[in-house]
């Protein structure tokens, strides 16, 4: 059974960097059959795709967030991570990590972690 | 970005009703469309991918159809467990984009 678990600070100050890690069990981030992605959801709103990373380290980003976002993967720990710089209140959301089929749909999701941007 | 528009935003229905949700893409996405179900406080669950392929374990009362720019999710006989919010997603091009969601409520 594939499980993903997000971890990281729940409160980040404006202009600082948001850092989250997703730990994967039941699947390997070394697999070349999947992407590892991040998706966020502001309270009461829809879903926004942030980006995805492949086991090789190759990544795709949402152009609206590209300049502030960096993904990485650590296959030795079976984890992948998100860093988002210069955050504002608009970045307050539940952040999900997900395992994505190489076609692009999300097969498995983490439970989500709420990140609040506030001083 | 490809814009995905769902209708209706909210739908009130009774147990046993047939329910249809529509998703329209701003340009052709071929069959690269997925549907997800989300319950309050939970992550979305994949229901359908490739427009009409049921994910393993999803009940057969869920059916997806459509092509190019217009797609539908049909629940043939609404069950208590189906009251939730449903999202469509295109994965033809990135950034992958989602519809705004359709909340299915108890009538």
Interface residues (C-beta under 8 A of the other chain):
Chain A: X45 X46 X47 X48 X49 X52 X60 X61 X62 X63 X64 X96 X101 X103 X104 X105 X106 X107 X109 X110 X111 X112
Chain B: X1 X32 X34 X36 X42 X43 X44 X45 X46 X49 X50 X55 X87 X89 X91 X92 X94 X95 X96 X97 X98 X99 X100 X101
